[in-house]
Amino acid sequence: MSTSSTPRDSAGRPIDDSGRPIDDRAYTADDRAYTAPVDRELAHSDALALENRRFRGVKFGSAFFGWLTAFGAAVLLTAVVGAIGAAIGVNTGTTVEEAADAAADNAETVGIVGIIAVAVVLFVAYLAGGYVAGRMARFSGALQGVAVWVWGIVIALLVAILSMILGAQWDILGNLDSFPRIPMADSATTTGIITAVVAAVITLGGAILGGMAGMKYHRRVDSVGLGDERVVRDR
């Protein structure tokens, strides 16, 4: 009577029909492949939360470049507005600086149109600056916008201190022909304070909105990269 025996290799280990050891043969992908169900929304949320914990917070480097953007945009837009005003005869000067000096001699000549124009310029400029900072930092967009605004305050204070110590030639912001400002008479203290507060609120609001807009771009990129078509709100 013949009996079948399990084939073995030269070392005496049992092998299968393909010649591989039975005990430690490698399973094919079809044998063991198993995909666990994945909650995409949960996976996306967890990944975003981990990145946020690691990289959130104010990035002063990004905020500085945001302020540079806001400053440049303000100078450019003010020059454009001044040129348009001169072309249609709104101001009395041939340049933006001359028009501002003429208005400063008599605060009552500052019209509501000019004030609105300067307010729009400041808002758009800091909106652009906040967007750059938020886009660079990726997280905490509102905080990046606040940091852009703080940079503007700090630099303005430093320039003011330098001009007081070293002379008016160091008043860099005031010496720029096209830097946006609402000209007021020196004696209009109350009006000047109100104007400064309004300008601060306008620039702060623009910077915060810009920072949030710059951050939202990365949320859209994350939603595609992590397999979720929805835009997820940053926490």
C-alpha positions, 0 to 999 in steps of 0.5 A: 500500500502506497501512502502520499508524503508531504514534499520536503526540501533538502533541509527536510522542511515541508514545502508546498507545490511551488517549492516554498516552505509551508510554515513561513511562506509569504502570503500574497497581497490577495491572501491578506489584503484588508482595508479597514474602513476610514472615517475621512472626516475624522482623519482630516480633522485629526491631521489638521488638529495635529498640524495646528498644534505644531505650527499655530501662533504668531509668526513675526517674520511672516507678519513683518513681510505682511507689513512691508506689503501693506506699506508698499500697497498704501504708498502705491494706492495713495499715489494713484488716488492722489493722481486721480484727484489732481486730474479731476481737480479735487485737490489744489496741488500738483502732487500728493504731498502738495495737496496734503500740505495745503489741506493741513494748513486748513483742516476744514478743507479736508472733504468727506471724499478725501477722508473716505478715499484714505480710509479705503486705501488703508483698509485695502493696504492692510487687507493685502498685508494680512493676506500675505502674512496669513498665506505665509504662516498657514495657521492662526490667520487672525493672529497674523493679521494682528501681528501685521498691525502691531508691526505698523504701530511699532515701526511708527513709534520707532520712527517718531522716537528717532525723529524726536531725538535726531531731528525731522529728517528721520521722520521717514513716514512723514517725508514719504510723498505718497504715504497715506495720512489724513492731514489735520491742523496742529491745533485740532487735537481732539479731531486728530485723536479721533482720526488716529483711532478710526485709522487704527480700527480700519487698518486692524480690521483689514489686517485681520480679514486679510490674514483669515483669507490667506489662511483659508487658501491652505485649508482648501489645499489640505482638503484636497490633499487629505481626500476631503472635498469640503473646506475645513474650518481652522480651529 
